[in-house]
Amino acid sequence: MITIDGSYGEGGGQLVRMSCALSALTGKPFHLNRVRARRAPPGLAPQHLAAVQAVARLCSAETEGLAVRTQEFTFRPGPVRGGDYHFDIGTAGSITLVLQAVLPVALAAPVASHFHIIGGTDVKAAPPFDYFGHVFLPLLQRLGLDIQATLVRRGYYPRGGGEVEVRVNPSRPGPLALDSPGALQELAGIAHIANLPAHIVERMQYTATQILAEHGDVHIETQHLGHAAAIGAGGAIVLWARLANTWLGGAEVAQRGIPAEQIAELAAHALQAELRAAISMDVHAADQLLVYLALAGRPAHFTTRAFSSHAQSTAWLIEQFLPVRITAGAAGAGQRIVVAPC
């Protein structure tokens, strides 16, 4: 039984999700205490509980102490299995954060898996679905992983109700050696709003285009959605750069009371910072990709603008379950991250 301090480092939901995934993948049970102790309120929120329960179903895990706001629980995994799964978070909890937990496990199943997940597609403090689909998913496919995702309907805080379909065929991550992003091939994005005035999305598109113009032509698709395509009122802007060797992204979710121009500025400046740093992985993908590189069983490395506290916490957790060493060192304007089997 591995004991994990849920307050370690960044101390957020990532430790909860990745503990379950790594446990399922290694067959090692764990006890997690002080769950999200530094958050207000602490303990498991509905979206964290949904992720734990989702992984538990994939590996027929025995659990003790699971409940909303619990600050400790035990997880004992069984064998991983594929198949068809339906997960309803029940709130606007992030669908992409549930996917962070289940995808590495589904890849290790003996047969293909299909997920139908209901929840929030574009919510604060989580990757919007378009970032997942246009930045992170291509990176996973670059590792040789067979994953396909389809947006059925968008859903926002507080109602949720968004729907996503994901298919995963069993496969193992390949090696990665990315020192340089390569030449810029495309700058693009999606700005969308639902059940709100059309001028909001137009202002987001215009602002982001002006900021990114220094890098070349930018094509940002605008979507003005109604009730058939989205539950509730909301929006987001996701921007990405496709380069010869990688994909970089920047994103921001619309929030009540914050001007459309400010939302677009945050997303555009985030992508601009990644492009100016000339690194091969943006700060958010760097965090999420670590578990896949650790599972590859071969040395891997990439460069990123900053090795965030979120990523450092994830690296520490991975080392509790897998015989790997994850290190960071200065490289130009950023950091070079190395994932090496022990």
N, C-alpha and C positions, 0 to 999 in steps of 0.2 A: 504493500500500500504506500503510494507516494503521497506525502503531505505537501500541499501547495498553499502558500500564504497569498491570499487574494488581494492583499494590499501592497504587494511588492511593486516597486517602480511606479509605472503609470497607474496600476491598480484598478483598471476598468473592466469592462465587459469582455475585452479581448482575451484576458486570462481565463475567463469562464468558458468562452467558446472554444478556444484552442486546447484547453485542458481536456475537454470532452473529445475533440477530434483526435488528439494525440493518444489518448487512452484507448479509443476504439481501434486505432491503427496499430498500436503496440501490444494491446491486450493487458496493459498495466492498469490496475484500479488506482483511484486516487481519492483523497479527502481534501476538499477545498474549504478553507476557513477564512474569516474576515473578508467575505465577498463584497467587493466594491465599497470597502470601509471608508474610503475618502470621498465618496459621492453623497449627495444629498437629494433624496434619502438613500441610505446604503442598502445593500442586499440585491436580490434578483428582481429586476423589473420584468414585466410580461414578455418583452422581446428576448431577454436573456433566458428566461424559463423556456420559451418556445424553442430556442436553439438547443438547449440541453435535452429537451424532450425529443427533438427531431433526431439528434445523434443517437440518443438512447434507442429509438425505434430501429435505426439502421444496424445497430449491433446487439439488439435484444438485451440491453444493459439492465442491471438491477440498480436501483437508486434508493437512497434514503435521505429524507429531509428536504425534498424538493417542494417549494411553495413560493409564491410571490413574496418578496422581501426577506426570504431566508438569507442568513449570512454564513451558512455552512451546509454542505451536503456531501454525500459519498456517491461515487459512480463506479460500478463494477461491470466492465464490458463483456459481451459475449462475441461470437463470430460475426463478422461484417457480412451483410447480405444486400443484394440489390432488389429491384422491383419498383412498383408504383407507390408513390407516397403523396399524401395530401396534408399540408400543414397550414393551419389558419392561426395566425398570431393573435387574432382577436382584437387588436388595436392597430394603431399606425406604426407599430414597431417595424424596424427596417427589414425588408425582405433580403437585401444584399448582405446584411450581417448574419442572417440565418444561413445564407449560402456560404459564407466564410467558414462556417462550422461543418456543413454537410458535404461540401464538394470534395475535400481531400479524402474523406471516408468513402464516398461513393466511388471514387476512382479505384479504390482497393477492393471493391466488391467483386465477386466471381461472375456476376452478370450485370447487364446494363440497368440503370436507374432512371426513373422519370419522376420529377417533382412538380407538383402544382402547389404554389405557395400564395397565400393571401395575407396582405398587410400593407405597409407603406412602401411605395416605390421611390419616393423622393422626400426624404425627411432629414432634418438637421442632425449633424454629428454622425452621419453615415454616408457611404458612397451612394450617390444617386444611381438609378438603374442604368442610365445612359453612360456613366463612367464605367460601370461594370461591363457593359456591352461593347463599348468602343475603345476602351483602354486596357482594362484588366483581362478581359476574355481573350483578346488577341495575344497578350503576353503568355497566357496559359497555353493557347494553341501553338505558340512558338516553341514551347517546351514539349510539344508532341501530344498534348492532352486533347481528348475528343469530347468537347463540351459544347452544347448548343443551347442558347437561351432566347426566349421569345416573350416580349411584353404583350400581355393581353389587355390590361387596363391599368391606368395610373390611379394611385391613391395617396392621400396626403394626411398630415396631422390636422385635426385629431381623429378623423373618422377611419382612416385606413381604407380597406376595401380594394386596394390594388391587387392585380393578379399577374403572376409570372409562371411560365412553363420552362422547365430546364431538363435537358436530356444529357446523361453522362454515360459514356462507354468506358469500361475499365481500361486503364492505361497507367503507365508509370512516367513521372517527369523525366525528361532528358536533361543533359548538362547545359549550363549557361555560362558563357564567358563574354561579358559585355563591358568593354572599357570605354567605348565611344558610341554616341547615338547615331552617327552617320549623317548624311545630308538630309535636309528637310524635304519631304515629298508632298505633304499636304497639311494645310491648316483648316480645320473644320469644327463644327459644333452643332448642337441642338439647343435652342431656347424655346421653352414651352410654358404656357399658362393654361389653366383650366377654369372655366366658369368665372372668369374675370375679364375686364375690358382688354381689347386687342392691343391698345397702344402700349400696354406694359411690356409685352414680349417684343414689340418693335423697338422700344427704348433699350431693352437689354441687348438686342442684336446690334444696334447702332453703336452703343458704347463699347462693347467688346471688339467690334470690328476696328474702331478707331485706335484702341490700345494696341492691338496685335498687328496693325498695319506695317510696323517696322520690320516684321519678319516676312512679309509678302502678302499675297492675296489670301483672303479669309472667306470661307463659305460657311455661314451659319444658318441652318434651317430653322424656320420659325413654325411653331405649332400652336394653334388656338383651338383648344379642345372644349367640347361640350359634355353634357351629362352622360352620353353614350360611351365616351372614351375615358372618362375620369370620374372618380368618386370624390366629391368635395371640391373646394377651391384651393388652388396652389399653383406652384410652378417651380422651375429650376433652369439653370443654364449650365451645360457641360461643354467644355472646349477640349480639343485634342490636337496633337501634332503627330502625324505619322512620319517617321524618319526611316532611313535605310535599315537601321538595326533594331528599332524599338518604337514604342508609343509613349507619349507623355500627355498628362491631362491636368485640367483645372476645373473645378466645379463649385457651384454655390446654389443653395436652395432658397427660393423666395420666402420672405418672412413679412408678416403683417407689420406695417409701420416703417419698413425700410424701403427707400426708393429703388426703383428698377435699375437705375444707373449705378447705385452702390453695389447691388447684387452682382451686376455684370462686371464691375471693376474688380471685385474680389476674385471672381473666377479667372478673368483675363490676366490680372497681375500674378496670380498663382502660376498659370501656364507660362507667362513671360519670364518669371524667375527661373523656371526649370530650363527653358530654352537658353537663357543667357548663361546659365551655369555649365552648359554643354555636358550634361550628365546622361546616363543611359536609363535611369529609372526615377520616376517622380517620387516624392516623399511618401505618398500614400501606397503606391504599388510596392515600394521597397519593403514596407511593413507586411503587406499581405502575401508577398511572394516567398517569404522566408521559409514557411513550412513546406512548400513544394520543392524548393531547392534542397532542404534538409532530407526530404524523402527520396531524392534522386540517387543518393548513395555515392555520388562522385563530387569532386571539388567544383565549386561554382563561385563566380564573382560578378559584381556589377558596381557601377558608381551611382551615387545619389547626392542630392544637394545637402542633405542633413540626415543623420541617423537619429531619428526622433526618439523621444522617451517611450512612445508607443512601440516603436520597433525594437528598442532595447529590452523592453519588458517581454515582448514576444520571443526575442532571441534567448533570453534567460529561461523562459518556460520550455522552449523546444529542447534546450540542453538538459532539462530534467528528465525528459522521456527518451531522447534519441542520442546515440553516440556521435555527436557532431560538435564542432566548435565554430561559433560565429563571432567574427572580429571586424573591427572598423578602424581604418587609418586614413590620414589626410591624403587627398588626391586632387590636385588642382584647386578648383573652387568648391569642391565638395568632399565626399567621403567614399572610399573604396571598401565595399563590404565583401567579406570572404566567408563562404560556408564550406567547411571542410570536414569530412569524416574523421573521427578520432582513430 
